[in-house]
Amino acid sequence: MTMTMEIKAQLAAGDDIQETLPESESARECANVGCIGGKAHPGSLRGKFVCSGCEGVRYCSYQCQAASWAAEHGMVCTAPRCVEPSGIHLRVKNESEEGLRRETMRTGEKTVNVEIIYTRSETATTCRVGNLILSVIDLEKARRLGFSRCLHECSTELAHLSAEFDSRGRIRPNNGCWQPEDLDRERQLVYLQKLIIDVPWQGKGIGRSIFPLLFEEVQGFGAGFIFTWPSVLNDLEPVRQNFGSDGYYRKSTPAEKAAYLAKFDRIVDFYRKAGFRRVINSHFFCLAKDPSHASHCIPVDEDATYQLNFRGCFGG
């Protein structure tokens, strides 16, 4: 479906494409036949999520979009079956909210929202296919304030990450892979908070294609390493009834636990195939920009393993 000039103008201005589609009552209905919300959703929410593959259907949530894709829409959507890496590029949508900007003055942290954009060569149309959120830490300021203290003030995940560094902000060694001097010349510590690929575009190589772009194409992004904690994004998982008819909390079934762990393993495998390697024996992984870095010499199946409660991190 060809984009209108209005949508193209919105895209060029950095606005949300999803809000430019028709706002009639029928257009706002959730297309997932199993949606439990239905018409109970406010008009502004019923069709908030638009299929970026065909732009022809709307959903009330990411969960409903994923459910519909698995049940029926994935078989009829006009999204391309494969993508050309040359058509993928990144765009910084905005920096932090105002409150985070004020926090930046003290800790040197800023939050960056990056949109993943794909241009179809056959139609020359452009659409948003995902996004990622980064925390960027000013290392000079962090070391001046106290590295561990600074990361503790930024977020819980960064507080855990600080355990993998010494008091001077130098990474602890890991059998020759990660060396204390790796970050000595770095001006920024970059942490990937979240990576989301829209449902119609998953499994097509977009995720692994964006990491070289992060190092090369995002303005002001001069870091040589990207850290992350691979995990299942619980807020995007299918909504389940946590309470039974008797009002008591329902624990996950063995099947649900197995599915969750299998998905977690796939996510870790994705990051490893993209070049990330585990930092010591923690939850965290890191990607080095330099292809000659020692981490790129470690085969996927020889990467370090996780050790429960390593350096005080929570197990799981």
N, C-alpha and C positions, 0 to 999 in steps of 0.2 A: 504494500500500500504506500503510495507516494506521499511524502510529507507536504503539508501546505506551507505557503510562504510564511504564515504566522508562526507555525511550529519552528521553521528554520530560523526565524528571527529570534524566537525565544531561546533556541539552542545557542545561537551566537552570543546572546546576552547573558548566558549562564543560568537561565531560569529552568524550572522543573518542567520537562516536556509533558509529564503526566497530567498536569493541570490545564493543558491547552486543548484537550480533547472535549467533545461535546458534553454538556452538562445536563442533558435531559434526564427525566426520571428513569427511562429505560436504560440509558447509557450508564447510569450510576449503579444499576443492580449488579450484585456479585454473580459472576458466571459459573461459580462452582455449585453444581446441583446439590452437593451435600453440605452447603454452608448452613451453619446453625444460627447465624445471625439474620440472614435474609433481609426483609424489609425493616427489621428492627434497627438496622444501622442508620445513623444520621445520614442525610443525603451527601454530605461532604466526605463520608468515609466509605459508603457502599462501593464506590468505584474508584477508590484512591489508587489501587495498583493496576496498571495497564500492562498487558502482555507486550513487551518490547520487541517480540519476534514478528508479530503481525499487526499490532496496534488495533486489533479488532475486538478485543474483549477486556472487561474490567473485573477486578476482584476487590474484596474488602480488606484483604490481608495477604501477606506473603504466604502464610500457611494455606489459605484457600487456593492461591495460585499454584502452589506446589502439588496440592491434592488433585486439582483439576488437570494439571499437566500429566500426572501419573495415570489418571483414570481415562481421559479422553482427549484433551486438547493437544497433547504431545503428538498425536497421530494426525492431526489436521492443520496444525500451525504452519504458517508459511515461512517461518524462520529458516535461514539456510542451514543445511546439514553440516557444513564445515565453514570455517572462517579463514580469511587470508591474514596472516600476521601483519602484513604491511598496512592493513586497514584499521589496526588498533592504535589508538593514541589516548593520552591522558590529559585531563584538564582539572586544574585546581578550582573547585567550586567556591570555596570560601575558607577563611581561616577560622579562628575560634569565635565563640560567642563572646559578648562583651565581658562577662565575668571571668572567662578564661584569659582574655587579653590582660586584665588587671593582674591575674595570677602570674602571667608570663613575666611581668616586671620583677617579680621576686625570684621565681624558680628557674626562669629561662626556658620554660616549656611553652610550646604552642601546639594546638590541634589543627591538623590540616585534613580537609575532606577532598578527596580526589575522585573524580568521575572517570569511568572507563567508557570510552566512546568508540563505536565501530562504524566505519563507512563501507557500505556495500558497493563494490566496484561495478556491478551490473546495472545498478540504478542510481548510483552516486548519492544515495540517501544516507543520512547519519542518524544514529540512535544511541541512547545510553544503554549499556549492557551490564553495568555493575558499578560498584564504588568501593573505595577503601578509605580507612581513617587512620591517620598517622599521628603519633606523638613525637615531636621533635624537641630535643633537649639541648640547650646551649651548654656544652661541656665545660667551657671556661667558667661560666657562672656557677654551674653545679659544683665544680671542684672548689670554687672559692667559698661557697656556702656550706660545703660538706656534702660529699657525693651521696652517701646513703641517706642523709637527712633530706636532701633535695628530692630524691626519687620517692621517698616515703610521702612527701607532701603532694606529689603529682597524682599518684593513683595506687591502688592496691597491687595491681600487676607489676608496676614499676618498682614498688617496694620489694616485691619478691625478686625481681631482676637484680636489684642492688646487691643481693646476697652472692651473686656470681662475680662481684668486683671487690677489690680491696678498698681501703679508705681513701686512696688517691684516685679512684676511678679507673683502675687498671684491671682488665679482665683476668680472672684466675686461669692458669694453664690447664690444658686438657690433652695430655699425651702427645704434645707436639702440634695439635690442630689449632687451638686458640692460644695465642701468646699474650703476655701482659703488655707488650709494646704495640699490639695491633691498633689500639685507639689513641696512641700517643700523638699522632698528627691529625687526628680528627677534631673538627670544630663542633660537630653535632652528633648526638646519639639518636638514631631513628628507630622507633618502635612501632610495628604494625599492630594496631589495635584490632582491626576488623577488615576482612576481605569478603565481599559478597558479589557473586556473579548471578545475574538474573536467571531465573529458571530456564527459559528457552535457550540460553546460551551456555549452559553448563555442559561439561564433558567435550568441549570443542577446542581445547587448548588455549583459551583466552587467559586463564589464570597464570599459567607458566609464562606466557608471552609478556606479561606486564612488568615483571621484575627488572629486566634490562631497561625498560622504559623509565622505571622509577629512578634508576641511577643516572639516566642520560637526558630525559626530556622534561621533567618537572622543574619549573623555574625555582632557583634558590636551593635546590636539593643537591648538596655537595658532599654527602656522606659516602663512605666506602663500605658500610655495613648496615644491614637491616636485621633487627631482632624481632622475634615474635613468640607467642605462646600458642601453638596450634590447639584448637579446642572446638567442640561443637557449640554453635551459637544457639543457646537454649531459647532465646526470644524468637527464633525463626523456626523452631521445631513445631510439628503439628500439636495443636492444643488438645490435651486429653483431660478427662474428668478425674481430678485428683481425689474427689470425695465420693464415696459410695452412697447408695440410697439410705444407708443407716446414718449418714452424716460423719462417719469416721474417715480419716485420711487413708487413701488407698496407695499402697506401695507399688512400685513398678513390678510388672510381671517378669519372669525370666526371659520371655521373648522380647519384651521392651528393652531390658538391660542388654541383651545380646545384640539387638539392632543398634542401640546407642554405641556400644563398644566397637562394633564393626564400622560404624560411621566415623568414629574417632580415629580408628586405624587408617581408614582411607584418607582422612584429612592429613594425618602425619605423613603418610606415604606421598601425598601430593606435594607437601613442602620439601620432602627429601628429594623427590624427582626434580624439583625446581632448583636444587642446589643448596638448600638449607641443611645444616648439620647441627646436632645437639650440642648445647653449651654445657660442658662437663657432663654431669649426670642429672641435670635438672629438667624441668618442664620446657625450658626455653631452647629455641633454635636460632641460628644466625646465618645470614647469607653474606658472603664477601663479594664485593664488586670485582676485585682483581682475580682473573682466572688462574693465576699462578699461586694463589693462596693455598696453604696446606689443606684447608678444608675441602677443596675441590679434588683432592687426590684420594679422598676416602670414599670407597664404594658405598652405595646405599645400604647394603646388607652388613657392612662393617661399622656403621655409625655407632656412637656411644648409646648405651641403654639407660633408661630411667631408673633411678634408685629411690625407693619410697622414703619420703621425708628428708631428702638430701638437703643439707644446709638449712634445715628449718622450714623448707617449703611444704605446703600442704600436699599430702599424697592424693592419688587419684588416677 
